[in-house]
Amino acid sequence: MLSDLQVRAVDGDTIRVGGERIRLRGIDTPEMTELQGPAAKQRLEELLRSGPIRIEPHGRDVYNRLLADVFVNERNVAEVLSLEGYEKPQS
């Protein structure tokens, strides 16, 4: 488990733990320059502050970011963001 002091949101689907960028697996939120991008980041920050954080790594993406399932209070953060409407529509 990690404390919220160690974890920061980069955008709506990426966090930073120390020097490591971690991409949330299973969701693609709008970029910071797109509509809803800043709101998705803000919601992710709220979730990260709401309880104990657990990270389950699943390899790396093409940008060498760690892909992971991230849980807060044992709730999958990507699923919460998706259910709350922060997922980017598929084109």
Backbone as CSV, one residue per row, in Angstrom:
resi,resn,N_x,N_y,N_z,CA_x,CA_y,CA_z,C_x,C_y,C_z
1,MET,0.839,-1.177,0.000,0.000,0.000,0.000,0.887,1.245,0.000
2,LEU,0.414,2.259,-0.714,1.152,3.513,-0.811,0.358,4.622,-0.146
3,SER,1.054,5.614,0.369,0.350,6.775,0.908,0.094,7.762,-0.221
4,ASP,-0.925,8.606,-0.036,-1.251,9.581,-1.078,-0.134,10.598,-1.271
5,LEU,0.772,10.745,-0.304,1.877,11.687,-0.441,2.874,11.229,-1.500
6,GLN,2.893,9.955,-1.813,3.838,9.415,-2.780,3.278,9.401,-4.201
7,VAL,1.981,9.611,-4.369,1.315,9.407,-5.652,0.694,10.713,-6.131
8,ARG,0.929,11.054,-7.413,0.372,12.270,-8.006,-0.232,11.950,-9.364
9,ALA,-1.337,12.620,-9.700,-1.943,12.485,-11.025,-1.173,13.348,-12.016
10,VAL,-0.835,12.780,-13.167,-0.209,13.520,-14.265,-1.314,14.059,-15.168
11,ASP,-2.288,13.203,-15.452,-3.493,13.559,-16.198,-4.576,12.589,-15.739
12,GLY,-5.628,12.414,-16.512,-6.729,11.579,-16.066,-6.474,10.089,-16.071
13,ASP,-5.409,9.639,-16.766,-5.149,8.198,-16.827,-3.689,7.832,-16.583
14,THR,-2.927,8.760,-16.025,-1.516,8.506,-15.707,-1.207,9.086,-14.332
15,ILE,-0.474,8.316,-13.528,-0.028,8.804,-12.232,1.494,8.728,-12.176
16,ARG,2.051,9.403,-11.194,3.489,9.339,-10.947,3.697,8.894,-9.506
17,VAL,4.528,7.874,-9.360,4.930,7.395,-8.039,6.436,7.554,-7.994
18,GLY,6.915,8.531,-7.223,8.335,8.849,-7.268,8.681,9.283,-8.682
19,GLY,9.668,8.657,-9.298,10.054,8.973,-10.667,9.377,8.116,-11.720
20,GLU,8.509,7.214,-11.310,7.878,6.253,-12.237,6.514,6.754,-12.697
21,ARG,6.340,6.828,-14.031,5.026,7.148,-14.597,4.266,5.841,-14.794
22,ILE,3.034,5.825,-14.329,2.204,4.624,-14.389,0.915,4.953,-15.124
23,ARG,0.649,4.196,-16.181,-0.553,4.380,-17.002,-1.631,3.452,-16.487
24,LEU,-2.815,4.018,-16.186,-3.931,3.193,-15.733,-4.351,2.262,-16.856
25,ARG,-4.479,1.000,-16.536,-4.872,0.001,-17.519,-6.389,0.010,-17.665
26,GLY,-6.865,-0.027,-18.915,-8.289,-0.185,-19.156,-9.074,1.090,-19.340
27,ILE,-8.395,2.235,-19.408,-9.119,3.485,-19.640,-8.243,4.462,-20.407
28,ASP,-8.891,5.264,-21.242,-8.234,6.359,-21.953,-9.092,7.591,-21.718
29,THR,-8.574,8.538,-20.935,-9.320,9.762,-20.654,-8.881,10.857,-21.625
30,PRO,-9.667,11.929,-21.752,-9.262,13.035,-22.622,-7.919,13.624,-22.181
31,GLU,-7.165,14.112,-23.163,-5.888,14.768,-22.864,-6.158,16.081,-22.139
32,MET,-5.142,16.631,-21.491,-5.306,17.858,-20.722,-5.756,19.032,-21.592
33,THR,-5.449,19.001,-22.881,-5.842,20.080,-23.791,-7.240,19.883,-24.365
34,GLU,-7.872,18.742,-24.051,-9.202,18.435,-24.568,-10.265,18.709,-23.503
35,LEU,-11.499,18.886,-23.976,-12.625,19.058,-23.075,-12.670,17.870,-22.112
36,GLN,-12.882,18.116,-20.864,-12.955,17.115,-19.802,-11.594,16.587,-19.343
37,GLY,-10.500,16.935,-20.026,-9.178,16.483,-19.587,-8.829,16.955,-18.184
38,PRO,-8.914,18.275,-17.920,-8.620,18.754,-16.564,-9.572,18.187,-15.507
39,ALA,-10.836,18.001,-15.862,-11.801,17.433,-14.909,-11.451,15.984,-14.581
40,ALA,-11.006,15.219,-15.578,-10.606,13.826,-15.348,-9.399,13.772,-14.411
41,LYS,-8.434,14.667,-14.616,-7.262,14.710,-13.731,-7.681,15.069,-12.312
42,GLN,-8.554,16.053,-12.178,-9.014,16.461,-10.854,-9.723,15.312,-10.143
43,ARG,-10.560,14.578,-10.872,-11.264,13.450,-10.256,-10.286,12.358,-9.838
44,LEU,-9.276,12.091,-10.689,-8.261,11.101,-10.334,-7.527,11.529,-9.065
45,GLU,-7.178,12.817,-8.962,-6.511,13.316,-7.757,-7.381,13.098,-6.521
46,GLU,-8.693,13.366,-6.654,-9.613,13.147,-5.530,-9.619,11.678,-5.114
47,LEU,-9.695,10.797,-6.099,-9.698,9.366,-5.796,-8.412,8.947,-5.094
48,LEU,-7.269,9.445,-5.570,-5.982,9.068,-4.983,-5.858,9.509,-3.529
49,ARG,-6.556,10.590,-3.164,-6.509,11.093,-1.784,-7.534,10.416,-0.877
50,SER,-8.384,9.560,-1.443,-9.529,9.064,-0.678,-9.269,7.791,0.133
51,GLY,-8.091,7.203,0.012,-7.831,6.000,0.793,-6.546,5.310,0.398
52,PRO,-6.329,4.121,0.962,-5.123,3.349,0.649,-5.056,2.993,-0.836
53,ILE,-3.855,3.061,-1.392,-3.623,2.818,-2.821,-2.848,1.522,-2.987
54,ARG,-3.323,0.704,-3.925,-2.615,-0.540,-4.275,-2.428,-0.552,-5.785
55,ILE,-1.227,-0.935,-6.229,-0.892,-0.957,-7.654,-0.512,-2.372,-8.063
56,GLU,-1.179,-2.877,-9.114,-0.863,-4.196,-9.682,-0.279,-3.991,-11.077
57,PRO,1.038,-4.138,-11.242,1.684,-3.922,-12.543,1.308,-4.992,-13.568
58,HIS,1.278,-4.567,-14.850,0.963,-5.472,-15.961,1.845,-5.165,-17.174
59,GLY,3.138,-4.981,-16.975,4.039,-4.731,-18.096,4.185,-3.252,-18.411
60,ARG,4.677,-2.977,-19.625,4.935,-1.591,-20.049,4.259,-1.315,-21.377
61,ASP,3.937,-0.028,-21.606,3.329,0.356,-22.881,4.415,0.788,-23.863
62,VAL,4.009,1.265,-25.039,4.975,1.643,-26.083,5.813,2.854,-25.684
63,TYR,5.366,3.619,-24.683,6.125,4.778,-24.197,6.952,4.423,-22.958
64,ASN,7.051,3.124,-22.656,7.799,2.585,-21.522,7.206,2.972,-20.167
65,ARG,5.930,3.372,-20.172,5.257,3.610,-18.898,4.793,2.262,-18.353
66,LEU,4.845,2.123,-17.052,4.307,0.932,-16.416,2.792,0.935,-16.597
67,LEU,2.238,-0.177,-17.081,0.783,-0.350,-17.164,0.338,-1.040,-15.891
68,ALA,-0.714,-0.534,-15.270,-1.117,-1.127,-13.997,-2.593,-0.924,-13.716
69,ASP,-3.124,-1.852,-12.935,-4.426,-1.652,-12.313,-4.138,-0.931,-11.006
70,VAL,-4.843,0.171,-10.778,-4.649,0.964,-9.566,-5.948,0.918,-8.770
71,PHE,-5.814,0.585,-7.507,-6.976,0.463,-6.628,-6.861,1.455,-5.482
72,VAL,-7.970,2.099,-5.148,-8.067,2.940,-3.960,-9.243,2.406,-3.158
73,ASN,-8.994,2.112,-1.898,-10.028,1.460,-1.075,-10.546,0.198,-1.761
74,GLU,-9.649,-0.504,-2.441,-9.948,-1.754,-3.160,-10.926,-1.565,-4.323
75,ARG,-11.112,-0.323,-4.774,-11.923,-0.048,-5.968,-10.979,0.263,-7.124
76,ASN,-11.220,-0.350,-8.279,-10.392,-0.114,-9.456,-10.655,1.306,-9.957
77,VAL,-9.628,2.140,-9.938,-9.757,3.553,-10.286,-10.208,3.732,-11.736
78,ALA,-9.692,2.929,-12.656,-10.098,3.035,-14.062,-11.591,2.754,-14.214
79,GLU,-12.090,1.764,-13.502,-13.517,1.444,-13.565,-14.362,2.581,-12.999
80,VAL,-13.915,3.171,-11.897,-14.645,4.295,-11.301,-14.701,5.454,-12.289
81,LEU,-13.554,5.810,-12.876,-13.520,6.915,-13.835,-14.424,6.636,-15.031
82,SER,-14.412,5.414,-15.516,-15.253,5.037,-16.651,-16.735,5.156,-16.295
83,LEU,-17.118,4.609,-15.151,-18.518,4.667,-14.718,-18.991,6.099,-14.498
84,GLU,-18.070,6.982,-14.125,-18.425,8.380,-13.888,-18.368,9.223,-15.160
85,GLY,-18.055,8.595,-16.307,-18.121,9.297,-17.584,-16.862,10.002,-18.036
86,TYR,-15.713,9.664,-17.460,-14.465,10.328,-17.838,-13.710,9.623,-18.954
87,GLU,-14.198,8.502,-19.434,-13.509,7.765,-20.498,-13.714,8.459,-21.836
88,LYS,-12.631,8.541,-22.616,-12.697,9.144,-23.949,-13.510,8.230,-24.863
89,PRO,-14.454,8.790,-25.619,-15.223,7.953,-26.555,-14.304,7.287,-27.576
90,GLN,-14.606,6.046,-27.914,-13.823,5.322,-28.921,-14.195,5.838,-30.305
91,SER,-13.176,6.067,-31.139,-13.464,6.569,-32.495,-13.437,5.454,-33.511
